Amino acid sequence: MIRIGLCEDQPISTSSDISGTALSVFFIFFFLGIGSFMKEINKKLKIPFSPMLFVLGLFFGFYWDSLGLIGQSCKKISEIEPIGVLLIFLPTLIYESGYNFDWHLFKRLFAQTAILAFPCVIILSTLLQLSVKVLLNYGDDYFTWESAFMFGAMLSCTDTVAVLAVLKESGAQKRFQSLIEGESLLNDGACVMLFQISYGIVRGRSASAFDVGSLFFTLCVGGTLIGLVFGMACVYWIKKIANDEILVLNITIVSAFLVYFISENVDFGVHISGVLGLVSLSLFMAAFGRSRISHEADHALREFWEYVVFASEVIIFILGGIIAGIRVFKDESEITQLDFYKMIALWLCLMVCRFISIAVFYPWLKKLGYGLTWSQILVLTYGGLRGSIGIAFALIVAKDESLPTKWRDIILFHMSGIAVCTLVVNGTTLSLLIKLLGLSTQSDIREKIYSNFLTKLNEEIEQECKKNNELKYLKEADVEYVKTLSGYKVYQSDCNQIIDKLAKHEKAQKEIQMKSIHQPLMDDEEDQELDQNLLTEIRRIFLMALKGIYMEQFESNQCSPDTIILLTESANLDLDNDKEHMNSWEFLQSQFSERYINLLFYMKDKFLIGILARNQLFSYIYTIYDAVSAYIEAIQILKEEASHYHFSQNLLLVILNEVEDNKKSAISYLEGYLEVSFPEISRELHTKKAAFEILEFEKQVLRNNLQSGQLNDKEFLRMKRNIDKKVKNLNELNPPWQMPSLIDILTQHELFKSLTQANIQKLLEGSREDSFGRDQLIFKEGDRANEICIITRGAGNEFSDRSKIREKRTLNEATPIYMLVAPSIRYQTSLVADCVINATFIKIQTLQMIMKQIPEFEEAIWRNSIPLLCRVYSDQFKPLCNLKINQIAEIVSKSVFQKIKKNQLIRFEQGGILLKGTLCEGKESIQEASSEDEDVLKNSEENQDSTQKDALCLIGPTSSPLRARTGIIVLLFKSYQLLEQYNQLNQNISEGAKNSNRRSGKSDLQKRSLTMIH
């Protein structure tokens, strides 16, 4: 009831007048405030947070009747239905844990966590069953064999929140934390299923071994499937949302609670595990959902779930302590002193049994995932904390009136007692055990890197202090006191402590192979040794930086959700193998299946399935192109930022060479395969990236103008919504599969630009199209040449062993063009596909006919043919044939193409090439002779046969004129000197390479760097 005000004759209400709902609300917010206070104590005293809360709950539970309103709220909340505890807290805790789980680590650790969560739990439950019946000697009036197994399943349930809180505070290794987190995540599902099965049997449900097995199977499979279904629905919905944090947050909350509620309460004809439904939902969202959520929404999501877990942790542990204090230690029960001793014995048995259940599988656990050591097994055993989930199970049993009172009391007593012992004793001493076993200590290399970071930080602080002294309003500041306030002296003290510690280690164990511990890592001395451990640590630093760059690209919409998953996975694999050369590109390339691409290419023109195949092909190639281009860009950014890393230049050289190797391979794949095979996708990707870049720029302009007051909130939000909508539409944009037609290709082709539409149509009348796979021969040297091909997709290598020709043929190139003018009727080269090639073949006879009709087209054919003709007929083109293809092409482009009629004289003042016809020595008088002087001309030709020059030969500069014995085609050089300069340049380069190979005596630094690189 809401009171507006109080009259004088109205008595002030006491706690007994307050409704149960009001007391419950008061309990939540009062203890959330207490939780905040305890968190501050935790920061200052370093006492584990969860055990503190549980002990506080015990205190409030035991003295509830002396605490007035607070006590009444504690008593009221302790009467909550245990199913309600699970329904409220399980979805929150499990979903948050799974959603924040590193998907790569989960996949890597799955085999280990599955063994720890399922077979180990079954063995542990069985061992605890034997302990209760045999060692603790409880008779059937307390525990039957069935109920003892159920109790073992309840005791096997570990508390994810409690154990992770302790591990994070103690600084345990990340991979080991992930193993325990994964085990706890799956452990809850296994224990809940075992509890449900055994609880049904205890209540009198008859079940054969087959029934139990089938129930276990349906719980596992059904729960997993419903979680996946909800996960896919959530991802699909989130993809359609335009950067709406509230809506995304609402979807995740609703899905988590609905999955658990529907699994546990809706009748599907089979039993379904709500816990496994939550696990599969949260992991699916971690793997595929997080990358679909915008950066702003993801930040809001994490902040919200982090607070919800904190609030749940506070309430659930305080509530667990209160329930234990009221129901076990306060209310009257049949618990005797002997039961307290048995509870202590059961606590010890629990640790022994857990150790045995894990040790049984040690041969497999040490080989799977990241391996497992005996020290880690001890931590797994000792760190199996029990908390409120187990107590909730005990409360379910305690409230079941159909079961014996004595048995219900003893289960609640033991479950609460074990929770108290594990949380208070194990929880507070686990960090000490971790330190004693050396699982939280950092390597000396890591300590050295940290000490150098502190040194560098102090240097930058000093520089900043000097800058402040130059400012008008800061120059009066006390510099030394500023340093004290800013932590300068603390950093210096920490750095000295680390140096002293490392010096002791070096003296005792000789682990750090340096001349002096005081020699910094930035030292660039040539005789500094390349320490493998340090190299590994630097490689890890670079890989973590690379992951950060990937995330920045994703946040700025410069790569797609599928791409960020691929790129992050590639970096994670390198981190798993951080002692080896970086090989992230090998992983990325292995994800791109050319067979799948070829299959889709084959299907894209088929009836009915063609549309689906084209869409899938575009999407698949788009993802590949996006991943490769983003990968290259990220590596380039990483190389540019390498100057900020203060390590030995020798070590940086090794890492940068590894990075460069991966980058070169990626560029080769991008330029040699993707861009030539799928040019339309390249164009679309560049368009989308450019559009995203502009939209991000617009967002920044909006933010800047909002801060400067030029936009008000209403205008800002309206424009931001419009931009978010454009980003969403751009993400969903899937352009149609459009390849330019062959007519368009030929019209825009440099070689065919002089042809009319009618000419092009005539060319295509007798043409044919064909496709070739990688390494397939398109035409072969020595075969009869009837066609030339125009590559419309892909690339190939044109070569000739006889002529030493090796040329790359890419998109829209026509080859072999030289066959249109060559005297031979057989191919002088071969062409092999580098990748999938689509080509159009045009008859040589048709092209030659059009050449005769259109002089400009004929000239273009000759100019394009000369570079390769020089190689094919090398003896006739010396020394021009010694130049590179591009050098020959440049000389040709600067020369004059000319046709000369029969008997006309021509001068080769700068040299040139006789392309067609024959030449002989000639005189001015011959040129002036009339056509009637045939006898004179005939005699002149006969006398000059010995000086005749035939087609396809190089003619040097000459002052004497030459006469065309037939109609000829020539290419006149404008400057023969250019040919000589190129020839001399190539000779100098060749001589330089030979001299370089003869040199010896490389520097020691180069030798060490090369050795480490190899």
Buried (B, 14 or more C-beta within 10 A) or exposed (E): EEEEEEEEEEEEEEBEEBEEEBBBEBBBEBBBEBBEEBBEEBEEEEBBBBBBBBBBBBBBBBBBEEBEBBBBBBBBBBEBEBBEBBBBBBBBBBBBBBBBBBBBBBBBBBBBBBBBBBBBBBBBBBBBBBBBBEBBEBEEEBBBEBBBBBBBBBBBBBBBBBBBBBBEBBBBBEBBBBBBBBBBBBBBBBBBBBBBBBBBBBBEEEBEEEBBEBBBEBBBBBBBBBBBBBBBEBBEBBBEBBBBBEBBBEBBBEBBBBBBBBBBEEEEEEBBBBBBBBBBBBBBBBBBBBBBBBBBBBEBBBEBBEEBBBBBBBBBBBBBBBBBBBBBBBEEBEBEEEBEEBBEEBBEBBBEBBBBBBBBBEEEBBEBBBEBBEBBBBBBBBBBBBBBBBBBBBBBBBBBEEBEEEBBBBBBBBBBBBBBBBBBBBBBBBBEBBBEBEBBEEEBBBBBBBBBBBBBBBEEBEEEBEEBEEEEEEEEEEBEEBBEEBBBEEBBEBBEEBBEBBBEBBEEEEEBEBEEBEEBBEBEEEEBEBBEBBBBBBBBBBBEBBBBBBBBBBBBBBBBBBBBBBBBBBBBBBBBEBEEBBBBBEBBBEEBEEEEBBEBBEBBEEEEEEEEBBBBBBBBBBBBBBBBBBBBBBBEBBBEEBEEBBBBBBBBBBBBBBBEBBBEBBBEBBBBBBBBBBBBBBEBBEEBBEBBEEBBEBBEEBEEBBEEEEBEEEEBEEBBEEBBEBBBEBBEEEEEBEEEEBEEBBBEBEBBEBBEEEBBEBBBEEBEEEBBBBEEEBBEBBEEBEBBBBBBBBBBBBBBEEBEBEBEBBBBBBBBBBBBBBEEEEBBBBBBBBBBBBBBBBBBEBBBEBBEEBEEBBBBBBBBBBBBBBBBBBEBBEBBBBBEBEBBBBBBEEBEBBBBEEBBBBBBEBBBBBBBBBBBBBBEEBEEBEEEBEEEBEEBBEEBEEEEBEBBBBBEBBEEBBBBBEBBBBBBBBBBEBBEEBBEEBEEEEEEEEEEEEEEEEEEBEEBBEEBBE
